[in-house]
Each structure stands twice: as C-alpha cells, then as structure tokens.
Amino acid sequence: MAAKPGSDLAGNELYDLIESYRTTVIIYVAARLGIADILAHGAKGAGELAQATGAHESSLRRLMRGLIAIGICTQTADGRFELTPTGRPMAASADRSMKAWALFEGGMLYRGWEAMLDSIRAGKTAAELAGVDNYFELMARNPEAVEVFNAAMLSLTNRILPAVLEAFDFSGITRLMDVGGGYGQLLCAILKQHQSLRGVVFDLPRCAEGAKKQIAEAGVGTRAEFSAGNFFESVPGGADAIVMKSIIHDWNDERSIKILRNCRQALPARGKLLLVERLMPERLEANADHRAVVTGDLNMLRGPGGCERTESEYRELLGKGGFRLTRVAEAGRVNVIESAPA
Ligand SMILES: C[S@@+](CC[C@H](N)C(=O)[O-])C[C@H]1O[C@@H](n2cnc3c(N)ncnc32)[C@H](O)[C@@H]1O
C-alpha cells in the first residue's frame, strides 16, 4: 500500500510497537467474554453477542471493531461478526485452540511483565524479588494460577505437536518418559502415533489429576502412566528415552545441569535425551520468529529464571549434564535437540 501523504512510516512503526500491549488486552477481553466460543457456531450481530455475554452492547461493538482491526474477526455484508482463519483457534472447541494461552498471557503474564524493570535492574526473578526461591513454588500458592498455567501449556504444546512428530522418528523407542510433562499432551500424541510404545509422564504431584484425565481421553491408558516426583531430586529409571519440552529453558545453568544429570542417571548407556526447545539465533534480526524467541527469553528472566539458549550453549550445557548433542531438527518455531549419554 502506498504511504499516505505526510505519513511518518518509522514513527508509526514505533508508535504501533509502543502500544502493542493493547492488542493483548483486546484478545484477553474477548477470550474472557467467550466471543470466539459464540462465533464458532456462526456469524452474530452485536446485539446477540451482548445478550450472550452480558456485556454492554455499544461498548462490545467497539471491542468487536478492535477484533476486526487486528485480524481476529471480519464483518459480513449485513454487519454481523465472524471469525477469520486467524481468529478461529480462539474458540475453546477449536482444533489446537489457543484460548487458554490468551487467558494466561492476558491474565497472568501481562501483569508479571509490568515489573520487568525490577528484574532487569536486580537480575532476579519475580519469585526471588518476592523472597521465594522457585517460581513454581510461588505459583503453587495460588491453585487457580496453576490451573491457568497448566491449561495454557497444554494449548501451546498442542500447537507444535505435528511439527515435533514430523521432526523426530520415535519408532525406535520402547519406553519414553516425558519429564516435566505437565498434563502429558506431548507423550499422549507420541503414543497415539506409535502403538507399541509405552510411556510415563513425570511431573509434580499437582499435575497427576490433569495428566490422568489426558491419558484416559487420549485412549492410551493401557500404555501410559503418571509418576509424581521432583526432577531436582531424581528422575525414575526404566525408560530408554527421555523427552523434556520447555523444561531446560525454565532454569539457569546450575539448575539445568542438576536436572540433566538426574536424567543421565535414569537412562541406560544407549539411551536418548530429547529436548524440545526454541533456539536463540546466533545473530538476531527484527522479525516475528526472532521476536518470539527473545520475548520468551525475557519471560524466563522474569519467571523461573532460565533463558533461551543458542545451539552452542545447549551443546556446552548438555556436556556438563553428561550428554553429547548429536542432532538438532527444526520443528516449526521449536527444535528437537537430540543427545546421547556422553
Ligand atoms: C513450562 S512447563 C512445561 C510442561 C510441558 N513439558 C509442556 O511443554 O507442555 C514446566 C513443567 O515443569 C514442571 N515442574 C516444575 N518444577 C518441577 C520439579 N521440581 N519436578 C518435576 N516437574 C517440575 C511443572 O509442573 C510444569 O509442568
């Protein structure tokens, strides 16, 4: 599109970046009101949406304009609203729904990021600034937050499953353990694809109920189980491969090495370790993919205290944990980092 006369493109770009949190808020409010859940059944007018959500009609109409401007909705010729392909995963019923992530980002992370300045100044996580050693312990004080977090992780993991299943051939594995597996979304998807594989979801006791439900719903109950424990203390043996998705990036080097060593102890000499993580590019550019890694890194800084690492940083860290990095496969925005006991 040609620039409008007198327009200040660089200034506009900067302005848009400065106010970009407004987009998160628009999406969050729409998720709380369940707008996409209603529109998933077909186009609706502002009056119908107001009635279904209990919101103030003319204010809701303005929110809907916001959803159009950011590409979540469009308007039909008769003025009703409908979801765009980008907006469809906002419905809870959608395949690979992102609603739970929108609720987590807008309801929890967004508030946490307000205090990013304190973390950058002090070099400490939010938990450390509150006098608590571990982010997950701080989160446990609020069971509702744990539920929102686990549901969000489930939706995020759901999104990258096809790419991970394509990037790595799990057929040579007999028993796979998903360490820090949360509700077991990843393990269940792998087990569904490989009928002879058995598996274990290992996580804190608070994930037991959600993981058992997930295992039952996935129809893999005869081949999968949940095991409760603490990966800083030990990781149970019995698996010939361990997968950890979004675990090592949570922790600083010292804690990551502890987890890796416990995994090494749990694995046989011919075992495999698979990390599913985003890689920090060696050289950054201003694009959406790199922005996702860098904002993820800052999120780790403020949250659990970890970071996004480059491939060479992973190689070194794995070496300290008793592993030798053997292959990195791209899986969309994440990577499958394969290693063997050193
Ligand atoms: C970022 S989430 C990743 C969940 C899952 N792997 C995924 O990607 O969807 C981190 C997971 O680590 C688990 N976790 C945190 N501390 C743990 C510990 N000390 N021992 C075992 N699991 C832990 C959390 O309960 C949570 O499920």
Ligand as a Chemical Component Dictionary entry (heavy atoms), coordinates in Angstrom:
data_LIG
# 
_chem_comp.id                   LIG 
_chem_comp.type                 NON-POLYMER 
_chem_comp.pdbx_formal_charge   0 
_chem_comp.three_letter_code    LIG 
# 
loop_
_chem_comp_atom.comp_id 
_chem_comp_atom.atom_id 
_chem_comp_atom.alt_atom_id 
_chem_comp_atom.type_symbol 
_chem_comp_atom.charge 
_chem_comp_atom.model_Cartn_x 
_chem_comp_atom.model_Cartn_y 
_chem_comp_atom.model_Cartn_z 
_chem_comp_atom.pdbx_ordinal 
LIG C1  C1  C 0  6.921  -24.895 31.217 1  
LIG S1  S1  S 1  6.064  -26.275 31.876 2  
LIG C2  C2  C 0  6.246  -27.465 30.585 3  
LIG C3  C3  C 0  5.182  -28.513 30.610 4  
LIG C4  C4  C 0  5.214  -29.494 29.413 5  
LIG N1  N1  N 0  6.503  -30.133 29.277 6  
LIG C5  C5  C 0  4.853  -28.756 28.158 7  
LIG O1  O1  O 0  5.742  -28.305 27.435 8  
LIG O2  O2  O -1 3.635  -28.584 27.900 9  
LIG C6  C6  C 0  7.170  -26.830 33.132 10 
LIG C7  C7  C 0  6.726  -28.098 33.820 11 
LIG O3  O3  O 0  7.726  -28.461 34.777 12 
LIG C8  C8  C 0  7.066  -28.951 35.925 13 
LIG N2  N2  N 0  7.979  -28.832 37.074 14 
LIG C9  C9  C 0  8.410  -27.703 37.682 15 
LIG N3  N3  N 0  9.229  -27.991 38.701 16 
LIG C10 C10 C 0  9.328  -29.351 38.729 17 
LIG C11 C11 C 0  10.060 -30.253 39.563 18 
LIG N4  N4  N 0  10.834 -29.792 40.538 19 
LIG N5  N5  N 0  9.963  -31.585 39.317 20 
LIG C12 C12 C 0  9.145  -32.043 38.304 21 
LIG N6  N6  N 0  8.440  -31.232 37.471 22 
LIG C13 C13 C 0  8.531  -29.902 37.698 23 
LIG C14 C14 C 0  5.841  -28.069 36.036 24 
LIG O4  O4  O 0  4.850  -28.623 36.857 25 
LIG C15 C15 C 0  5.434  -27.951 34.585 26 
LIG O5  O5  O 0  4.541  -28.980 34.213 27 
# 
loop_
_chem_comp_bond.comp_id 
_chem_comp_bond.atom_id_1 
_chem_comp_bond.atom_id_2 
_chem_comp_bond.value_order 
_chem_comp_bond.pdbx_ordinal 
LIG C1  S1  SING 1  
LIG S1  C2  SING 2  
LIG S1  C6  SING 3  
LIG C2  C3  SING 4  
LIG C3  C4  SING 5  
LIG C4  N1  SING 6  
LIG C4  C5  SING 7  
LIG C5  O1  DOUB 8  
LIG C5  O2  SING 9  
LIG C6  C7  SING 10 
LIG C7  O3  SING 11 
LIG C7  C15 SING 12 
LIG O3  C8  SING 13 
LIG C8  N2  SING 14 
LIG C8  C14 SING 15 
LIG N2  C9  SING 16 
LIG N2  C13 SING 17 
LIG C9  N3  DOUB 18 
LIG N3  C10 SING 19 
LIG C10 C11 SING 20 
LIG C10 C13 DOUB 21 
LIG C11 N4  SING 22 
LIG C11 N5  DOUB 23 
LIG N5  C12 SING 24 
LIG C12 N6  DOUB 25 
LIG N6  C13 SING 26 
LIG C14 O4  SING 27 
LIG C14 C15 SING 28 
LIG C15 O5  SING 29 
# 
